[in-house]
């Protein structure tokens, strides 16, 4: 399969196998070098060092585990072991109910209810009326399965390999067809998409068929929004803006990522979120992380989709830096997410996102789409109150109550914490906070309305672009468009008014901020003055201390100047002691008073510091709110511009449609001729495909016959080999027996020679001793008997050898007969081989004929292309003629339009002036009211400030009375403050006078504008009559152009059909070329097989020749044995004669 097909059906993460991309190890982040070399994990394709990839083992591929061992990184090793432990721990098997029990319980269902619903759905499948989506699924399922196995990631592949060991793929395909077929036949509104195949396979790993069916109904009724159904996506495409906003909201609020950093990740989220959302994260993460996401969806189906979006945001947060690095290579970023996102870390980070609440989006997730009014559906999601288990419902209610109680506790705790942290604010600060909160709520409401309007406009534009133009009711369409444009203009005007109000509120907030800053500066000044007073008091204290020390030193240094009487001396000492005591008491009182004043000043300083902190916090909050408001105002401006662009695009589209309508009329006739020619070509292609199918069938039959005969030959050769082995064994036994008999004959010859020697001795000794003749005769008789016995034994052995020789001869005759039979079979095989060669030559000739036909077809296609080019040239000539006609028509039209435009421009100018005057009038009224409100508020604030200043003056007067004894500097400061207060009162009086004067001027201007408005209304009534006459003329022109539009629409449709047919024909021609190339490759393979068979036959012939030679040698050896036996017989006869 090609990569294009896989991308069209099944979505996957593309992992590049190239090396040298990374300079560091992707696990330990150490740089590669001479002593720290780069390696690659053959499972996940990471660039790793030797320390991070110490394991070697087989790697799972498309055909199973590899025979050779490869390097595997430590993380992959741990993950594969965890997958095995997960399967063993939970006893997971394909088609078994394991985790599905908890998933069904979360929706108030059981396995028995699921089985009943599934059986009922299987019974009603035949009654289904709409089978279009089911047939589409059935036709594309095999291709989707092939793409699924090719595009699985390494983690899911390993998990499914362990589950699908004993199960065949055809059984799995049948299960998917049953489950998905039941869904599509019961609820055809959902539609079919290839992502459903991945989802059903993943669910079948933890569910039976019945529970998988019910869980799919739960997903499409409670979790997945209706605008993400495959059928709705095919009809009206979706931009996924809501999901993008939710992901960015989680990253900003949950993980405190700044807007400037989020701008870097936005392109990745926009382009890649569709892949993650449609497949629910399956095949984009490791097995355990994807299981964690599916579990989060199904454990709480009501919040399942929001939990899934949060999980996506968590995964993007974990690989935030990698996404920023690979922002221009998004496939590499996806690979990093697949490798590094772990389920354990996702669980920890997911807790931070529980507090986040999403803005509600208009979507249909309940039984609105699934349930049909005409048919009764027994699904538990459509009618949950009838089928749910009571115990499970009670558990769900208790869980919900517990979760609500926990949420309330969290909120109360957060409020207490917030109150404990906040500083005691002034009543002015509380009022400002309340105003700001109301202001923020209004802004959020306006932004929500703006966002909804923009989304509705975009959806409307897309619907207009996708909808085919109507033929009969063009007047109604134009009226609808005019009404829609007027409504849009009204909405835009309302939004402009809201924006102006927001700007006024923003100005008000700026003024509040300025007042707060003035208050802060005044408080800071008072703090500085108090600090200066403290410093002066401390200095005076130091001076007093120094004076006391000097006095003490002086008293100690005093000596009696002259001798006195003891009574005078006593009186003098007593007076000195009294004076010292008085001085010390005065100093101590002064010191105590000053210390008390210092303590009071410190308390005042602390209070002022607290107030400063509170005001600073309020300032920071205001600045944040103002920043958010500015951002939102910028977004509103951008949405305005987008709306204007959309209106311009709509107008441009209408112009293009009118232009294309006239062009398509002329192209229709030319394309009909081409269609007929294409039909002829398609018929010829069909005939050729049938012939090719017949040739393929004959090839297959010949191959089967050839394989059968080849197997028979192999069996015969094995039989011959076995028989030759037996013959060799028998030959060895006979040769051993013959050797034994020869040895025995040699012994007998030696005995005969010895006897000859004894006879010679006897003949020589006859003369010497006659006495011993009797003894010799007795010995001779004994020997004779022994010889007779030995001869008899030899005769028996000879008879046995003769029998064995006969048996050998019989065996040789049988083998000769079998050899003749094999020769006959070999001749038959030669005949079959010759017939195969003839067939091959026929096939070769057929292939040549097909190639010639293919070349002819190519030549014909080129001729058709040339003709098509000629037709296109003619078409261009007609276009030029048409262009000249249009130019003349446009000239006439321009003359009429100029007059119309002049009148329209005059009318528009008058209307604009009217609108401008009305807007100005409204603005002036609003400004007048706002000014009055502001004056009232400012007067109230000024009164409050004056009261506060009075209180401050009273406090300062008290302090002045207290500090009169200290210094004259403080008196001067008090005088300055009184002067400042007088200046403020004078400014307030002047401001009130200025406001009254402005109010009078505004009233005069309003009266003048009203007089102008009356005059303009009279002019407008006259112009409206002229506009009505012009509109009548425009309607006549529109009726004149309707016929042209209808014909252009028809020709557009025909052109699209012809283009599609041309594309299909080109794809069929490409497929035929591929088939022919495959046949060439098959023929080359056949030639190789035939050559191998010829070599085998030659080898067999050589083996048979060698066996013939061996048989001849055996015959020669047998003849030699026979001659030896004859010689032995003659020797035995001679021995008998000698005896």
Secondary structure in CASP SS format (residue, H / E / C, confidence):
PFRMAT SS
TARGET T0000
AUTHOR 0000-0000-0000
METHOD secondary structure of the structure
MODEL  1
X C 1.00
X C 1.00
X H 1.00
X H 1.00
X H 1.00
X H 1.00
X H 1.00
X H 1.00
X H 1.00
X C 1.00
X C 1.00
X C 1.00
X C 1.00
X C 1.00
X C 1.00
X C 1.00
X C 1.00
X C 1.00
X C 1.00
X C 1.00
X C 1.00
X C 1.00
X C 1.00
X E 1.00
X C 1.00
X C 1.00
X C 1.00
X C 1.00
X C 1.00
X C 1.00
X E 1.00
X C 1.00
X C 1.00
X C 1.00
X C 1.00
X C 1.00
X C 1.00
X C 1.00
X E 1.00
X E 1.00
X C 1.00
X C 1.00
X C 1.00
X C 1.00
X C 1.00
X C 1.00
X E 1.00
X E 1.00
X C 1.00
X C 1.00
X C 1.00
X C 1.00
X C 1.00
X C 1.00
X E 1.00
X E 1.00
X E 1.00
X C 1.00
X C 1.00
X E 1.00
X E 1.00
X C 1.00
X C 1.00
X E 1.00
X E 1.00
X C 1.00
X C 1.00
X C 1.00
X C 1.00
X E 1.00
X E 1.00
X E 1.00
X C 1.00
X H 1.00
X H 1.00
X H 1.00
X H 1.00
X H 1.00
X H 1.00
X H 1.00
X H 1.00
X H 1.00
X H 1.00
X H 1.00
X H 1.00
X H 1.00
X H 1.00
X H 1.00
X H 1.00
X H 1.00
X C 1.00
X C 1.00
X C 1.00
X C 1.00
X C 1.00
X C 1.00
X C 1.00
X C 1.00
X C 1.00
X H 1.00
X H 1.00
X H 1.00
X H 1.00
X H 1.00
X H 1.00
X H 1.00
X C 1.00
X C 1.00
X C 1.00
X C 1.00
X H 1.00
X H 1.00
X H 1.00
X H 1.00
X H 1.00
X H 1.00
X H 1.00
X H 1.00
X H 1.00
X H 1.00
X H 1.00
X H 1.00
X H 1.00
X H 1.00
X C 1.00
X C 1.00
X C 1.00
X C 1.00
X C 1.00
X C 1.00
X C 1.00
X H 1.00
X H 1.00
X H 1.00
X H 1.00
X H 1.00
X H 1.00
X H 1.00
X H 1.00
X H 1.00
X H 1.00
X H 1.00
X H 1.00
X H 1.00
X H 1.00
X H 1.00
X H 1.00
X H 1.00
X H 1.00
X H 1.00
X C 1.00
X C 1.00
X C 1.00
X H 1.00
X H 1.00
X H 1.00
X H 1.00
X H 1.00
X H 1.00
X H 1.00
X H 1.00
X H 1.00
X H 1.00
X C 1.00
X C 1.00
X C 1.00
X C 1.00
X C 1.00
X H 1.00
X H 1.00
X H 1.00
X H 1.00
X H 1.00
X H 1.00
X H 1.00
X H 1.00
X H 1.00
X H 1.00
X H 1.00
X H 1.00
X H 1.00
X H 1.00
X H 1.00
X H 1.00
X H 1.00
X H 1.00
X C 1.00
X C 1.00
X C 1.00
X C 1.00
X C 1.00
X C 1.00
X C 1.00
X C 1.00
X H 1.00
X H 1.00
X H 1.00
X H 1.00
X H 1.00
X H 1.00
X H 1.00
X H 1.00
X H 1.00
X H 1.00
X C 1.00
X C 1.00
X C 1.00
X C 1.00
X H 1.00
X H 1.00
X H 1.00
X H 1.00
X H 1.00
X H 1.00
X H 1.00
X H 1.00
X H 1.00
X H 1.00
X H 1.00
X H 1.00
X H 1.00
X H 1.00
X H 1.00
X C 1.00
X C 1.00
X H 1.00
X H 1.00
X H 1.00
X C 1.00
X H 1.00
X H 1.00
X H 1.00
X H 1.00
X H 1.00
X H 1.00
X C 1.00
X C 1.00
X C 1.00
X C 1.00
X C 1.00
X H 1.00
X H 1.00
X H 1.00
X H 1.00
X H 1.00
X H 1.00
X H 1.00
X H 1.00
X H 1.00
X H 1.00
X H 1.00
X H 1.00
X H 1.00
X C 1.00
X C 1.00
X C 1.00
X C 1.00
X C 1.00
X H 1.00
X H 1.00
X H 1.00
X H 1.00
X H 1.00
X H 1.00
X H 1.00
X H 1.00
X H 1.00
X H 1.00
X H 1.00
X H 1.00
X H 1.00
X H 1.00
X H 1.00
X H 1.00
X H 1.00
X H 1.00
X H 1.00
X H 1.00
X C 1.00
X C 1.00
X C 1.00
X C 1.00
X C 1.00
X C 1.00
X C 1.00
X C 1.00
X H 1.00
X H 1.00
X H 1.00
X H 1.00
X H 1.00
X H 1.00
X H 1.00
X H 1.00
X H 1.00
X H 1.00
X H 1.00
X H 1.00
X H 1.00
X C 1.00
X H 1.00
X H 1.00
X H 1.00
X H 1.00
X H 1.00
X H 1.00
X H 1.00
X H 1.00
X H 1.00
X H 1.00
X H 1.00
X H 1.00
X H 1.00
X H 1.00
X H 1.00
X H 1.00
X H 1.00
X H 1.00
X C 1.00
X H 1.00
X H 1.00
X H 1.00
X H 1.00
X H 1.00
X H 1.00
X C 1.00
X C 1.00
X C 1.00
X C 1.00
X H 1.00
X H 1.00
X H 1.00
X H 1.00
X H 1.00
X H 1.00
X H 1.00
X H 1.00
X H 1.00
X H 1.00
X H 1.00
X C 1.00
X C 1.00
X H 1.00
X H 1.00
X H 1.00
X H 1.00
X H 1.00
X H 1.00
X H 1.00
X H 1.00
X H 1.00
X H 1.00
X H 1.00
X C 1.00
X C 1.00
X C 1.00
X C 1.00
X C 1.00
X C 1.00
X C 1.00
X C 1.00
X C 1.00
X C 1.00
X C 1.00
X C 1.00
X C 1.00
X H 1.00
X H 1.00
X H 1.00
X H 1.00
X C 1.00
X C 1.00
X C 1.00
X C 1.00
X C 1.00
X C 1.00
X C 1.00
X C 1.00
X C 1.00
X C 1.00
X C 1.00
X C 1.00
X C 1.00
X H 1.00
X H 1.00
X H 1.00
X H 1.00
X C 1.00
X C 1.00
X H 1.00
X H 1.00
X H 1.00
X H 1.00
X H 1.00
X H 1.00
X H 1.00
X H 1.00
X H 1.00
X H 1.00
X H 1.00
X H 1.00
X H 1.00
X H 1.00
X H 1.00
X H 1.00
X H 1.00
X H 1.00
X H 1.00
X H 1.00
X H 1.00
X H 1.00
X H 1.00
X H 1.00
X H 1.00
X H 1.00
X H 1.00
X H 1.00
X H 1.00
X H 1.00
X H 1.00
X H 1.00
X C 1.00
X C 1.00
X C 1.00
X C 1.00
X C 1.00
X H 1.00
X H 1.00
X H 1.00
X H 1.00
X H 1.00
X H 1.00
X H 1.00
X H 1.00
X H 1.00
X H 1.00
X H 1.00
X H 1.00
X H 1.00
X H 1.00
X H 1.00
X H 1.00
X H 1.00
X H 1.00
X H 1.00
X H 1.00
X H 1.00
X H 1.00
X H 1.00
X H 1.00
X H 1.00
X H 1.00
X H 1.00
X H 1.00
X H 1.00
X H 1.00
X H 1.00
X H 1.00
X H 1.00
X H 1.00
X H 1.00
X H 1.00
X H 1.00
X H 1.00
X H 1.00
X H 1.00
X C 1.00
X C 1.00
X C 1.00
X C 1.00
X C 1.00
X C 1.00
X C 1.00
X H 1.00
X H 1.00
X H 1.00
X H 1.00
X H 1.00
X H 1.00
X H 1.00
X H 1.00
X H 1.00
X H 1.00
X H 1.00
X H 1.00
X H 1.00
X H 1.00
X H 1.00
X H 1.00
X H 1.00
X H 1.00
X H 1.00
X H 1.00
X H 1.00
X H 1.00
X H 1.00
X H 1.00
X H 1.00
X H 1.00
X H 1.00
X H 1.00
X H 1.00
X H 1.00
X H 1.00
X H 1.00
X H 1.00
X H 1.00
X H 1.00
X H 1.00
X H 1.00
X H 1.00
X H 1.00
X H 1.00
X H 1.00
X H 1.00
X H 1.00
X H 1.00
X H 1.00
X H 1.00
X H 1.00
X H 1.00
X H 1.00
X H 1.00
X H 1.00
X H 1.00
X H 1.00
X H 1.00
X H 1.00
X H 1.00
X H 1.00
X H 1.00
X H 1.00
X H 1.00
X H 1.00
X H 1.00
X H 1.00
X H 1.00
X H 1.00
X H 1.00
X H 1.00
X H 1.00
X H 1.00
X H 1.00
X H 1.00
X H 1.00
X H 1.00
X H 1.00
X H 1.00
X H 1.00
X H 1.00
X H 1.00
X H 1.00
X H 1.00
X H 1.00
X H 1.00
X H 1.00
X H 1.00
X C 1.00
X C 1.00
X C 1.00
X C 1.00
X C 1.00
X C 1.00
X C 1.00
X C 1.00
X H 1.00
X H 1.00
X H 1.00
X H 1.00
X H 1.00
X H 1.00
X H 1.00
X H 1.00
X H 1.00
X H 1.00
X H 1.00
X H 1.00
X H 1.00
X H 1.00
X H 1.00
X H 1.00
X H 1.00
X H 1.00
X H 1.00
X H 1.00
X H 1.00
X H 1.00
X H 1.00
X H 1.00
X H 1.00
X H 1.00
X H 1.00
X H 1.00
X H 1.00
X H 1.00
X H 1.00
X H 1.00
X H 1.00
X H 1.00
X H 1.00
X H 1.00
X H 1.00
X H 1.00
X H 1.00
X H 1.00
X H 1.00
X H 1.00
X H 1.00
X H 1.00
X H 1.00
X H 1.00
X H 1.00
X H 1.00
X H 1.00
X H 1.00
X H 1.00
X H 1.00
X H 1.00
X H 1.00
X H 1.00
X H 1.00
X H 1.00
X H 1.00
X H 1.00
X H 1.00
X H 1.00
X H 1.00
X H 1.00
X H 1.00
X H 1.00
X H 1.00
X H 1.00
X H 1.00
X H 1.00
X H 1.00
X H 1.00
X H 1.00
X H 1.00
X H 1.00
X H 1.00
X H 1.00
X H 1.00
X H 1.00
X H 1.00
X H 1.00
X H 1.00
X H 1.00
X H 1.00
X H 1.00
X H 1.00
X H 1.00
X H 1.00
X H 1.00
X H 1.00
X H 1.00
X H 1.00
X H 1.00
X H 1.00
X H 1.00
X H 1.00
X H 1.00
X H 1.00
X H 1.00
X H 1.00
X H 1.00
X H 1.00
X H 1.00
X H 1.00
X H 1.00
X H 1.00
X H 1.00
X H 1.00
X H 1.00
X H 1.00
X H 1.00
X H 1.00
X H 1.00
X H 1.00
X H 1.00
X H 1.00
X H 1.00
X H 1.00
X H 1.00
X H 1.00
X H 1.00
X H 1.00
X H 1.00
X H 1.00
X H 1.00
X H 1.00
X H 1.00
X H 1.00
X H 1.00
X H 1.00
X H 1.00
X H 1.00
X H 1.00
X H 1.00
X H 1.00
X H 1.00
X H 1.00
X H 1.00
X H 1.00
X H 1.00
X H 1.00
X H 1.00
X H 1.00
X H 1.00
X H 1.00
X H 1.00
X H 1.00
X H 1.00
X H 1.00
X H 1.00
X H 1.00
X H 1.00
X H 1.00
X H 1.00
X H 1.00
X H 1.00
X H 1.00
X H 1.00
X H 1.00
X H 1.00
X H 1.00
X H 1.00
X H 1.00
X H 1.00
X H 1.00
X H 1.00
X H 1.00
X H 1.00
X H 1.00
X H 1.00
X H 1.00
X H 1.00
X H 1.00
X H 1.00
X H 1.00
X H 1.00
X H 1.00
X H 1.00
X H 1.00
X H 1.00
X H 1.00
X H 1.00
X H 1.00
X H 1.00
X H 1.00
X H 1.00
X H 1.00
X H 1.00
X H 1.00
X H 1.00
X H 1.00
X H 1.00
X H 1.00
X H 1.00
X H 1.00
X H 1.00
X H 1.00
X H 1.00
X H 1.00
X H 1.00
X H 1.00
X C 1.00
X C 1.00
X C 1.00
X C 1.00
X C 1.00
X C 1.00
X C 1.00
X H 1.00
X H 1.00
X H 1.00
X H 1.00
X H 1.00
X H 1.00
X H 1.00
X H 1.00
X H 1.00
X H 1.00
X H 1.00
X H 1.00
X H 1.00
X H 1.00
X H 1.00
X H 1.00
X H 1.00
X H 1.00
X H 1.00
X H 1.00
X H 1.00
X H 1.00
X H 1.00
X H 1.00
X H 1.00
X H 1.00
X H 1.00
X H 1.00
X H 1.00
X H 1.00
X H 1.00
X H 1.00
X H 1.00
X H 1.00
X H 1.00
X H 1.00
X H 1.00
X H 1.00
X H 1.00
X H 1.00
X H 1.00
X H 1.00
X H 1.00
X H 1.00
X H 1.00
X H 1.00
X H 1.00
X H 1.00
X H 1.00
X H 1.00
X H 1.00
X H 1.00
X H 1.00
X H 1.00
X H 1.00
X H 1.00
X H 1.00
X H 1.00
X H 1.00
X H 1.00
X H 1.00
X H 1.00
X H 1.00
X H 1.00
X H 1.00
X H 1.00
X H 1.00
X H 1.00
X H 1.00
X H 1.00
X H 1.00
X H 1.00
X H 1.00
X H 1.00
X H 1.00
X H 1.00
X H 1.00
X H 1.00
X H 1.00
X H 1.00
X H 1.00
X H 1.00
X H 1.00
X H 1.00
X H 1.00
X H 1.00
X H 1.00
X H 1.00
X H 1.00
X H 1.00
X H 1.00
X H 1.00
X H 1.00
X H 1.00
X H 1.00
X H 1.00
X H 1.00
X H 1.00
X H 1.00
X H 1.00
X H 1.00
X H 1.00
X H 1.00
X H 1.00
X H 1.00
X H 1.00
X H 1.00
X H 1.00
X H 1.00
X H 1.00
X H 1.00
X H 1.00
X H 1.00
X H 1.00
X H 1.00
X H 1.00
X H 1.00
X H 1.00
X H 1.00
X H 1.00
X H 1.00
X H 1.00
X H 1.00
X H 1.00
X H 1.00
X H 1.00
X H 1.00
X H 1.00
X H 1.00
X H 1.00
X H 1.00
X H 1.00
X H 1.00
X H 1.00
X H 1.00
X H 1.00
X H 1.00
X H 1.00
X H 1.00
X H 1.00
X H 1.00
X H 1.00
X H 1.00
X H 1.00
X H 1.00
X H 1.00
X H 1.00
X H 1.00
X H 1.00
X H 1.00
X H 1.00
X H 1.00
X H 1.00
X H 1.00
X H 1.00
X H 1.00
X H 1.00
X H 1.00
X H 1.00
X H 1.00
X H 1.00
X H 1.00
X H 1.00
X H 1.00
X H 1.00
X H 1.00
X H 1.00
X H 1.00
X H 1.00
X H 1.00
X H 1.00
X H 1.00
X H 1.00
X H 1.00
X H 1.00
X H 1.00
X H 1.00
X H 1.00
X H 1.00
X H 1.00
X H 1.00
X H 1.00
X H 1.00
X H 1.00
X H 1.00
X H 1.00
X H 1.00
X H 1.00
X H 1.00
X H 1.00
X C 1.00
X C 1.00
X C 1.00
X C 1.00
X C 1.00
X C 1.00
X H 1.00
X H 1.00
X H 1.00
X H 1.00
X H 1.00
X H 1.00
X H 1.00
X H 1.00
X H 1.00
X H 1.00
X H 1.00
X H 1.00
X H 1.00
X H 1.00
X H 1.00
X H 1.00
X H 1.00
X H 1.00
X H 1.00
X H 1.00
X H 1.00
X H 1.00
X H 1.00
X H 1.00
X H 1.00
X H 1.00
X H 1.00
X H 1.00
X H 1.00
X H 1.00
X H 1.00
X H 1.00
X H 1.00
X H 1.00
X H 1.00
X H 1.00
X H 1.00
X H 1.00
X H 1.00
X H 1.00
X H 1.00
X H 1.00
X H 1.00
X H 1.00
X H 1.00
X H 1.00
X H 1.00
X H 1.00
X H 1.00
X H 1.00
X H 1.00
X H 1.00
X H 1.00
X H 1.00
X H 1.00
X H 1.00
X H 1.00
X H 1.00
X H 1.00
X H 1.00
X H 1.00
X H 1.00
X H 1.00
X H 1.00
X H 1.00
X H 1.00
X H 1.00
X H 1.00
X H 1.00
X H 1.00
X H 1.00
X H 1.00
X H 1.00
X H 1.00
X H 1.00
X H 1.00
X H 1.00
X H 1.00
X H 1.00
X H 1.00
X H 1.00
X H 1.00
X H 1.00
X H 1.00
X H 1.00
X H 1.00
X H 1.00
X H 1.00
X H 1.00
X H 1.00
X H 1.00
X H 1.00
X H 1.00
X H 1.00
X H 1.00
X H 1.00
X H 1.00
X H 1.00
X H 1.00
X H 1.00
X H 1.00
X H 1.00
X H 1.00
X H 1.00
X H 1.00
X H 1.00
X H 1.00
X H 1.00
X H 1.00
X H 1.00
X H 1.00
X H 1.00
X H 1.00
X H 1.00
X H 1.00
X H 1.00
X H 1.00
X H 1.00
X H 1.00
X H 1.00
X H 1.00
X H 1.00
X H 1.00
X H 1.00
X H 1.00
X H 1.00
X H 1.00
X H 1.00
X H 1.00
X H 1.00
X H 1.00
X H 1.00
X H 1.00
X H 1.00
X H 1.00
X H 1.00
X H 1.00
X H 1.00
X H 1.00
X H 1.00
X H 1.00
X H 1.00
X H 1.00
X H 1.00
X H 1.00
X H 1.00
X H 1.00
X H 1.00
X H 1.00
X H 1.00
X H 1.00
X H 1.00
X H 1.00
X H 1.00
X H 1.00
X H 1.00
X H 1.00
X H 1.00
X H 1.00
X H 1.00
X H 1.00
X H 1.00
X H 1.00
X H 1.00
X H 1.00
X H 1.00
X H 1.00
X H 1.00
X H 1.00
X H 1.00
X C 1.00
END
